[in-house]
Amino acid sequence: MDDPHLTEQQLASYLDRALDPAEQSVIEVHLESCDDCRAELRAAAQLTTTLPVSRRRWLVAAAAAAAAVALVVFAPGRKPANEVVRGPNDGEGVSRVQVVTPIQGSRLPRPSLQFTWHPARGAELYRVTLTDAGGATLWTDSTSDTTVTPGARLEPGRTYYWVVDALLADGRSATTGNVGFSVTP
């Protein structure tokens, strides 16, 4: 790879959770050692919090491209910081985001469905994603709150999964991991 940084497409796909596990792992390994790409990721995530989902991918790519140009022009010799992006079980003291509701295996009435979690220490932003049993993203949102109502129509009896990823102020991250649930009529 000629450029030591992630491309805007890679960052956009990572934020959209549109990568397969192998691609996601490659990006996370890179983010562990590249403070510039972590900064781009944080900036892009913060920009997308107020946009409709349909416009987010475009803005993430544009923001990442602008940040990449700024990195080349203003900081070509910058050395990586000692910060690392880590998940919940890495031994680095990052707290796991704790689920309140729905918990794994729960069955909830559709009209009252809300995703709720305990705050992660140092979290600046949470990205919440809802997928179907096949892994297709049905809805995603970014928020600084710890409760959100999903904006997707869910069918009774089907299994769905939700996950919260917390972006911490120091560049690390924490997650709930996938939590499966179903809705009742």
C-alpha positions in Angstrom: 0.0 0.0 0.0 1.6 3.3 -1.1 -0.4 5.5 1.3 0.0 4.5 5.0 -3.5 5.8 5.8 -6.9 4.3 5.3 -8.9 5.5 2.3 -12.1 7.4 2.6 -14.0 4.4 1.3 -12.5 2.2 4.0 -13.5 4.7 6.7 -17.0 5.1 5.3 -17.5 1.4 5.1 -16.2 1.0 8.6 -18.6 3.6 10.0 -21.5 2.1 8.1 -20.6 -1.4 9.4 -20.5 -2.6 5.8 -17.3 -4.7 6.1 -16.9 -8.4 6.5 -15.1 -9.5 9.6 -11.7 -9.9 7.9 -11.9 -6.4 6.4 -13.0 -4.9 9.7 -10.1 -6.6 11.5 -7.6 -5.1 9.0 -9.0 -1.6 9.6 -9.0 -2.0 13.4 -5.4 -3.2 13.4 -4.5 -0.1 11.4 -6.4 2.2 13.7 -4.5 0.8 16.7 -1.3 2.4 15.4 -2.5 5.4 13.4 -3.6 8.5 15.3 -4.3 10.4 12.1 -6.8 7.8 10.8 -8.4 7.6 14.3 -8.8 11.4 14.2 -10.4 11.2 10.7 -12.8 8.5 12.0 -13.8 10.6 15.0 -14.4 13.7 12.9 -16.5 11.7 10.3 -18.5 10.0 13.0 -19.3 13.4 14.7 -20.3 14.9 11.4 -22.8 12.2 10.7 -24.8 12.5 13.9 -27.4 15.0 12.6 -27.8 13.7 9.0 -30.4 11.3 7.6 -28.9 7.9 7.0 -29.2 8.3 3.2 -26.8 11.2 3.2 -24.3 9.9 5.8 -22.2 7.7 3.6 -21.6 10.5 1.1 -20.6 12.9 3.9 -18.3 10.4 5.6 -16.4 9.8 2.3 -16.1 13.6 1.7 -15.0 14.3 5.2 -12.4 11.5 5.1 -11.1 12.7 1.8 -10.7 16.3 3.1 -9.0 15.1 6.2 -6.6 12.9 4.1 -5.7 16.0 2.0 -5.1 18.0 5.2 -2.9 15.2 6.6 -0.7 15.2 3.5 -0.4 19.0 3.3 0.0 19.8 7.0 1.4 16.8 8.8 3.5 14.6 6.5 6.0 13.6 9.1 3.8 13.2 12.1 4.5 10.2 14.3 1.8 7.9 15.6 0.7 8.6 19.2 0.6 6.0 21.9 -3.2 5.8 21.8 -4.8 2.6 20.7 -8.3 1.7 19.6 -9.4 -1.3 21.5 -12.5 -3.4 22.0 -14.0 -4.5 25.3 -11.9 -7.5 26.1 -8.4 -6.3 25.3 -7.0 -6.0 28.8 -6.5 -2.2 28.4 -9.1 -1.2 30.9 -11.8 -0.2 28.4 -15.2 -0.8 29.9 -17.7 -2.9 27.9 -20.9 -1.0 27.0 -23.5 -2.6 29.2 -26.9 -3.3 27.7 -30.1 -2.4 29.6 -32.8 -3.4 27.1 -33.4 -5.4 25.1 -31.2 -8.1 26.5 -30.1 -11.2 24.6 -33.0 -13.4 23.7 -35.7 -11.0 24.9 -39.1 -10.7 23.2 -40.6 -7.2 23.4 -43.8 -5.6 22.2 -43.1 -3.7 19.0 -44.7 -0.4 20.0 -42.5 0.0 23.1 -39.2 -1.0 21.6 -36.2 1.2 22.7 -32.5 0.4 22.8 -31.0 1.5 26.2 -27.5 1.0 27.5 -25.4 2.3 30.4 -22.9 5.0 29.5 -19.3 4.0 28.8 -16.8 6.0 30.8 -15.3 8.7 28.5 -17.7 8.1 25.6 -18.2 11.0 23.3 -20.5 9.3 20.8 -22.4 6.1 20.4 -23.2 4.4 17.1 -26.2 2.1 17.3 -26.9 -0.4 14.5 -29.8 -2.7 13.9 -29.4 -5.7 11.6 -31.6 -8.7 10.6 -30.6 -12.3 11.2 -28.7 -12.3 7.9 -26.5 -9.4 8.9 -28.1 -6.8 6.7 -28.2 -3.3 8.2 -31.8 -2.1 8.7 -31.1 1.1 10.6 -28.2 3.0 12.2 -27.8 6.2 14.2 -25.2 8.1 16.1 -26.1 9.8 19.4 -24.6 11.1 22.6 -27.6 9.8 24.5 -28.0 6.3 26.0 -31.5 5.6 24.7 -32.7 5.5 21.2 -35.9 4.4 19.4 -35.0 2.4 16.2 -36.4 3.9 13.0 -37.0 0.6 11.3 -40.2 -1.4 10.9 -39.7 -4.8 12.6 -41.8 -7.9 11.9 -43.1 -10.0 14.8 -41.4 -13.3 15.3 -38.2 -12.5 13.5 -34.8 -12.3 15.2 -33.0 -9.0 15.0 -29.6 -7.9 16.4 -28.5 -4.6 17.8 -25.1 -3.3 18.8 -23.8 -0.1 20.3 -20.2 1.0 19.6 -18.9 3.8 21.9 -16.3 6.2 20.6 -14.2 7.2 23.6 -12.6 10.6 24.1 -9.1 9.1 24.1 -9.6 7.4 20.7 -10.4 3.9 22.1 -13.7 2.2 21.6 -16.0 -0.1 23.4 -19.0 -2.2 22.3 -22.0 -4.2 23.5 -21.4 -6.9 21.0 -24.4 -8.2 19.0 -27.5 -8.6 21.1 -30.3 -10.7 19.6 -34.0 -10.1 20.3 -37.4 -10.5 18.7 -40.6 -8.4 18.8 -44.1 -9.5 19.5 -47.2 -8.0 17.8 
